Amino acid sequence: MTAIAQTNRKVILIAGASRGSGPATARQLAGEGHHVVLGALRSSKLQALVAEIRKAGGSAEWYALDVSRPEQMREFLAFAEDVHKRVDVVINNA
């Protein structure tokens, strides 16, 4: 995969990132040069996925998240906005 220009880099949140199509989506987007913020209940799976993405040269971080709790979804979004000053895309994979 090729890296995109820094100016086109998106901050992308992926809820439900620890299973299903979440991990593959995170790998793909990070491989394209985007920064992914991963949220799910399974912190250990998220930590492993973030380590894998970073080892491959990508940019990622994780956030423990229960998508069935609206306040946690708001906190997830606020976390990313606080760290990155913006969120460009939200993918609800849960």
MOQUIRA-V274202 format. One record per residue. N is the residue number from 1. RES is the residue in three letters. SS is DSSP state (~ for helix, > for strand, _ for the rest). NEAR is the number of other C-alpha atoms within 8 Angstrom. Layout:
n = [N;N]
res = [RES;RES]
ss = [SS;SS]
near = [NEAR;NEAR]
//
This chain:
n = [1;2;3;4;5;6;7;8;9;10;11;12;13;14;15;16;17;18;19;20;21;22;23;24;25;26;27;28;29;30;31;32;33;34;35;36;37;38;39;40;41;42;43;44;45;46;47;48;49;50;51;52;53;54;55;56;57;58;59;60;61;62;63;64;65;66;67;68;69;70;71;72;73;74;75;76;77;78;79;80;81;82;83;84;85;86;87;88;89;90;91;92;93;94]
res = [MET;THR;ALA;ILE;ALA;GLN;THR;ASN;ARG;LYS;VAL;ILE;LEU;ILE;ALA;GLY;ALA;SER;ARG;GLY;SER;GLY;PRO;ALA;THR;ALA;ARG;GLN;LEU;ALA;GLY;GLU;GLY;HIS;HIS;VAL;VAL;LEU;GLY;ALA;LEU;ARG;SER;SER;LYS;LEU;GLN;ALA;LEU;VAL;ALA;GLU;ILE;ARG;LYS;ALA;GLY;GLY;SER;ALA;GLU;TRP;TYR;ALA;LEU;ASP;VAL;SER;ARG;PRO;GLU;GLN;MET;ARG;GLU;PHE;LEU;ALA;PHE;ALA;GLU;ASP;VAL;HIS;LYS;ARG;VAL;ASP;VAL;VAL;ILE;ASN;ASN;ALA]
ss = [_;_;_;_;_;~;~;~;_;_;>;>;>;>;>;_;_;_;_;_;_;~;~;~;~;~;~;~;~;~;~;_;_;_;>;>;>;>;>;>;_;_;~;~;~;~;~;~;~;~;~;~;~;~;~;_;_;_;>;>;>;>;>;>;_;_;_;_;_;~;~;~;~;~;~;~;~;~;~;~;~;~;~;~;_;_;_;_;>;>;>;>;_;_]
near = [4;6;7;9;7;6;4;6;10;9;13;13;14;15;15;14;16;14;7;7;8;13;11;7;8;12;9;8;11;14;14;10;14;14;13;14;13;16;16;15;9;8;10;6;8;15;9;8;10;11;8;8;14;10;7;7;7;12;11;12;8;11;11;9;11;9;11;4;7;7;6;10;11;8;8;11;10;8;8;13;10;8;6;8;7;8;13;7;8;9;8;7;10;6]
//
